[in-house]
Amino acid sequence: MTKTRPPQAGPEILEQVQALLEDPDLQGHPLHEALAQLRDYALAQDQRLERLMRISDGYHLLERNHTQSLADRCDRQLRRMHKLARISDQYQKNLWEVTESLREAANQDPLTGLANRRFLMERLKDEIQRAERKHTPLVLCLMDVDHFKRINDRFGHEVGDTALCEIAGAVRQGVRRYDVYGRWGGEEFLLVLPQTSLAEAEAVIDRVRQEVGGITVGEGESLSLSASFGYTCLHSGEDPNDILKRADIALFRAKEAGRNRVEQEV
């Protein structure tokens, strides 16, 4: 007599067993405990079989990787390296852009866009060393906008900020391509004129003065702007503070003499 192979337990059978176990009318049935044990055993066997399948899949994947040709494996590694190189290049580009932004922020006046005091001081030191080394003349000029407080008092600080930006544009127009210039602080600007004699410097400075004189600010009763200038030349063996002090003396004399003037301190 041939024995019939019992069907394998599947989700449907387990669902039926679970339903019987949850039936309140069968809670006291003698087979209830045995049926619960059979359900737990079936679930445990399913979990064991699932683990075996995962191990088998991993083995087949490992075997497939081992059977790949050397060329295939090298190609895969090269693709990975190429991807890493692209990521590294982008990172380096981003780092360079951030560094440049920080450098500009550290050296630039945020309102006018000109060089700030920190940058100007460093450049002045460099230009003094270059002039000493090459035995070439160097002129330094301090510029102060006349009666700037009246602009803020009459029209407000927003108009004052606009005026400073227009003055910065006037300075750009008046200086030469290789001159160094920027906002020294407040309404003061600094000009460093390398390889320039006092006579040549006076022409450049007066051109800036005229550019500033063409600016008017405010509505209605507008104000025309002007600026005072004091300049001097580098003496042998001087440091930045020495030449700055003499330029400041000349600037003070220009303001005392009526403003909108250019004065020289030898």
Backbone torsions as a table, in degrees:
resi	resn	phi	psi	omega
1	MET	NA	125.4	-177.4
2	THR	-83.4	131.1	179.0
3	LYS	-82.7	138.0	177.4
4	THR	-86.0	129.1	-179.5
5	ARG	-73.3	124.9	-179.1
6	PRO	-65.1	146.0	179.2
7	PRO	-67.1	148.1	178.6
8	GLN	-70.7	147.8	179.0
9	ALA	-70.0	131.7	179.3
10	GLY	-126.6	-178.3	-179.0
11	PRO	-58.2	-34.1	-178.0
12	GLU	-66.2	-43.5	-179.5
13	ILE	-64.8	-42.0	179.9
14	LEU	-64.4	-34.7	177.8
15	GLU	-67.0	-39.6	178.0
16	GLN	-64.4	-43.7	179.4
17	VAL	-61.9	-43.2	-179.4
18	GLN	-63.2	-38.4	179.0
19	ALA	-64.8	-41.0	178.5
20	LEU	-64.1	-39.8	-179.3
21	LEU	-67.1	-29.4	-178.2
22	GLU	-88.2	-8.4	-179.3
23	ASP	-70.3	118.1	-177.3
24	PRO	-64.2	-25.4	-179.5
25	ASP	-72.4	-17.5	-177.0
26	LEU	-106.6	8.3	-176.4
27	GLN	-60.2	-33.3	-178.6
28	GLY	-95.6	7.2	-178.9
29	HIS	-64.8	141.8	-178.5
30	PRO	-62.2	-27.1	-178.1
31	LEU	-89.7	0.6	-175.2
32	HIS	-60.8	-47.0	-178.0
33	GLU	-66.2	-42.4	179.9
34	ALA	-64.1	-38.1	179.5
35	LEU	-66.6	-36.6	177.6
36	ALA	-65.3	-41.2	178.1
37	GLN	-65.1	-38.4	178.7
38	LEU	-64.1	-40.1	177.2
39	ARG	-62.1	-46.4	180.0
40	ASP	-62.1	-38.9	179.5
41	TYR	-64.9	-44.4	-179.7
42	ALA	-62.2	-41.8	179.2
43	LEU	-64.5	-40.9	178.8
44	ALA	-62.8	-40.1	178.7
45	GLN	-65.8	-39.1	177.1
46	ASP	-62.2	-41.9	179.2
47	GLN	-65.0	-39.7	178.6
48	ARG	-63.7	-43.4	180.0
49	LEU	-63.9	-36.8	179.5
50	GLU	-65.7	-40.7	177.2
51	ARG	-63.2	-41.6	179.0
52	LEU	-62.6	-37.3	179.6
53	MET	-66.7	-39.4	179.0
54	ARG	-65.4	-41.2	177.8
55	ILE	-62.8	-41.0	-179.8
56	SER	-64.9	-42.2	179.1
57	ASP	-62.8	-42.0	178.3
58	GLY	-63.7	-38.3	178.5
59	TYR	-63.6	-44.8	-179.8
60	HIS	-64.3	-37.2	177.9
61	LEU	-65.4	-42.0	177.9
62	LEU	-63.4	-41.5	179.9
63	GLU	-64.4	-38.6	-179.9
64	ARG	-66.4	-39.1	177.9
65	ASN	-64.2	-38.3	179.7
66	HIS	-66.9	-31.3	-177.6
67	THR	-84.7	-6.9	177.0
68	GLN	-65.8	150.6	179.9
69	SER	-71.1	158.9	178.2
70	LEU	-61.2	-36.2	179.7
71	ALA	-63.4	-40.8	179.3
72	ASP	-63.7	-44.2	-179.2
73	ARG	-66.0	-39.5	177.7
74	CYS	-64.6	-40.4	179.6
75	ASP	-62.9	-40.4	178.9
76	ARG	-63.9	-41.7	179.1
77	GLN	-66.4	-37.6	178.8
78	LEU	-64.9	-38.6	177.7
79	ARG	-63.5	-40.4	177.8
80	ARG	-63.7	-43.4	-179.7
81	MET	-65.0	-38.1	178.6
82	HIS	-63.8	-40.5	178.2
83	LYS	-63.5	-43.9	178.3
84	LEU	-63.3	-37.3	179.7
85	ALA	-64.9	-40.0	178.4
86	ARG	-63.5	-42.5	178.7
87	ILE	-62.7	-42.2	-179.4
88	SER	-65.0	-41.7	179.4
89	ASP	-62.3	-42.3	179.5
90	GLN	-65.5	-39.0	178.4
91	TYR	-63.1	-44.5	179.6
92	GLN	-63.2	-39.6	178.4
93	LYS	-63.8	-45.5	179.2
94	ASN	-62.2	-40.6	-179.9
95	LEU	-64.2	-40.9	179.2
96	TRP	-64.1	-42.3	-179.7
97	GLU	-64.2	-41.0	178.4
98	VAL	-65.1	-41.6	179.7
99	THR	-62.4	-43.1	179.1
100	GLU	-64.3	-40.6	179.5
101	SER	-63.0	-42.1	179.1
102	LEU	-66.9	-38.3	179.5
103	ARG	-64.7	-44.5	178.8
104	GLU	-63.4	-42.4	180.0
105	ALA	-62.8	-34.5	-178.7
106	ALA	-74.3	-24.8	-174.0
107	ASN	-109.5	-1.8	-171.9
108	GLN	-118.0	138.5	173.5
109	ASP	-73.3	123.0	-172.9
110	PRO	-66.0	-26.1	-177.5
111	LEU	-81.9	-53.4	-172.7
112	THR	-91.9	-19.1	-175.9
113	GLY	81.3	-2.3	177.1
114	LEU	-80.5	172.9	175.1
115	ALA	-63.5	146.4	179.2
116	ASN	-94.4	-179.9	-174.8
117	ARG	-61.3	-40.7	-178.6
118	ARG	-60.1	-47.9	-179.3
119	PHE	-66.0	-42.1	-179.0
120	LEU	-61.3	-39.5	-179.5
121	MET	-65.1	-41.3	177.8
122	GLU	-64.3	-42.9	179.5
123	ARG	-67.3	-36.6	178.4
124	LEU	-62.0	-42.5	176.8
125	LYS	-60.2	-44.2	-179.8
126	ASP	-63.0	-43.6	-177.4
127	GLU	-68.3	-35.4	176.7
128	ILE	-64.0	-44.5	178.5
129	GLN	-62.9	-41.0	179.6
130	ARG	-65.7	-42.4	179.5
131	ALA	-64.4	-40.1	177.4
132	GLU	-65.2	-41.4	-177.6
133	ARG	-68.8	-39.6	-175.5
134	LYS	-98.5	-1.5	-179.8
135	HIS	56.1	48.5	178.0
136	THR	-115.3	152.5	-178.8
137	PRO	-72.3	155.3	178.3
138	LEU	-144.3	132.9	-179.9
139	VAL	-119.1	138.6	176.7
140	LEU	-119.4	136.7	-178.5
141	CYS	-133.2	133.0	172.1
142	LEU	-105.2	134.5	-177.8
143	MET	-123.4	135.6	179.5
144	ASP	-131.3	126.8	179.9
145	VAL	-70.7	130.8	-175.9
146	ASP	-73.7	134.7	173.7
147	HIS	49.9	42.4	-176.8
148	PHE	-65.1	-29.1	-178.9
149	LYS	-60.2	-30.1	-179.4
150	ARG	-64.2	-32.0	179.5
151	ILE	-65.3	-48.8	179.5
152	ASN	-63.5	-40.0	-177.6
153	ASP	-68.3	-38.1	-175.1
154	ARG	-86.2	-41.4	-172.0
155	PHE	-112.7	-12.8	-178.7
156	GLY	100.3	163.8	-174.7
157	HIS	-70.1	-26.5	179.1
158	GLU	-64.6	-43.4	176.0
159	VAL	-66.0	-36.6	177.1
160	GLY	-61.2	-41.5	177.6
161	ASP	-64.3	-40.0	178.0
162	THR	-63.0	-40.5	178.5
163	ALA	-61.2	-42.8	179.0
164	LEU	-61.5	-38.1	178.3
165	CYS	-66.7	-38.6	177.8
166	GLU	-68.5	-37.2	176.5
167	ILE	-63.8	-40.6	177.1
168	ALA	-58.7	-40.5	176.7
169	GLY	-64.4	-37.1	178.0
170	ALA	-65.0	-39.4	177.9
171	VAL	-62.8	-43.9	178.6
172	ARG	-58.0	-41.8	-178.4
173	GLN	-68.1	-33.0	-172.8
174	GLY	-84.5	-31.6	-175.7
175	VAL	-82.0	173.4	178.1
176	ARG	-94.5	169.4	-174.2
177	ARG	-60.6	-36.2	-173.8
178	TYR	-97.8	4.0	177.0
179	ASP	-75.8	154.9	177.7
180	VAL	-108.1	130.8	-176.4
181	TYR	-152.6	159.7	179.6
182	GLY	177.5	-179.0	-180.0
183	ARG	-87.8	118.7	-176.9
184	TRP	-80.8	-29.0	179.9
185	GLY	152.9	139.0	179.8
186	GLY	59.2	-122.1	177.0
187	GLU	-105.3	21.8	178.1
188	GLU	-101.7	142.6	178.6
189	PHE	-129.4	152.0	-178.5
190	LEU	-120.2	135.5	176.0
191	LEU	-121.0	129.3	174.4
192	VAL	-115.9	118.8	-174.4
193	LEU	-113.3	95.8	-178.0
194	PRO	-76.3	152.8	178.0
195	GLN	51.6	45.0	-174.4
196	THR	-134.6	130.7	176.1
197	SER	-80.7	170.2	179.2
198	LEU	-63.2	-38.4	-180.0
199	ALA	-66.4	-43.4	178.1
200	GLU	-65.6	-37.6	-179.0
201	ALA	-64.9	-38.0	-178.5
202	GLU	-60.8	-38.2	179.4
203	ALA	-66.1	-42.1	179.4
204	VAL	-64.6	-45.7	-177.1
205	ILE	-65.0	-40.7	-179.8
206	ASP	-67.0	-30.7	176.7
207	ARG	-65.6	-41.4	176.6
208	VAL	-63.6	-41.3	179.9
209	ARG	-59.0	-42.7	-180.0
210	GLN	-68.1	-37.3	177.6
211	GLU	-62.3	-42.8	178.7
212	VAL	-65.5	-38.1	-179.3
213	GLY	-64.4	-16.9	178.9
214	GLY	-86.6	2.7	-176.9
215	ILE	-96.2	133.9	171.4
216	THR	-123.5	146.2	-177.9
217	VAL	-129.9	156.3	175.9
218	GLY	86.5	162.5	178.0
219	GLU	-109.5	156.7	-177.9
220	GLY	74.4	-111.5	177.6
221	GLU	-81.8	79.2	-176.5
222	SER	-72.2	160.8	178.9
223	LEU	-113.5	137.6	171.9
224	SER	-90.6	138.6	-176.6
225	LEU	-93.4	157.7	172.5
226	SER	-151.7	167.9	-179.5
227	ALA	-145.2	154.2	175.6
228	SER	-109.3	148.6	-174.2
229	PHE	-134.0	139.1	171.5
230	GLY	-130.4	128.5	-176.3
231	TYR	-135.9	159.6	-179.9
232	THR	-156.3	168.2	179.7
233	CYS	-109.4	159.1	-179.4
234	LEU	-74.2	134.4	172.2
235	HIS	-100.0	151.4	-177.5
236	SER	-60.1	132.9	176.6
237	GLY	82.9	5.4	-178.7
238	GLU	-80.3	156.3	171.6
239	ASP	-108.0	172.2	-176.7
240	PRO	-55.7	-37.7	-178.1
241	ASN	-64.7	-35.2	-179.8
242	ASP	-64.0	-50.0	-176.7
243	ILE	-71.0	-33.5	176.5
244	LEU	-64.5	-38.8	-178.9
245	LYS	-64.3	-41.7	-180.0
246	ARG	-69.0	-38.7	177.3
247	ALA	-63.3	-37.0	179.4
248	ASP	-67.5	-36.2	176.3
249	ILE	-62.4	-43.7	179.0
250	ALA	-64.9	-38.5	178.7
251	LEU	-64.7	-42.6	179.0
252	PHE	-61.0	-39.0	179.9
253	ARG	-67.3	-35.7	178.2
254	ALA	-65.3	-39.5	179.4
255	LYS	-71.4	-37.6	178.3
256	GLU	-66.7	-29.2	-177.2
257	ALA	-84.3	3.7	175.5
258	GLY	122.4	-1.5	177.6
259	ARG	69.5	176.0	-175.7
260	ASN	51.7	44.2	-176.0
261	ARG	-135.7	164.3	174.2
262	VAL	-121.3	120.6	-179.8
263	GLU	-121.3	148.7	-176.6
264	GLN	-117.9	141.5	173.9
265	GLU	-122.3	117.9	-174.3
266	VAL	-81.3	NA	NA
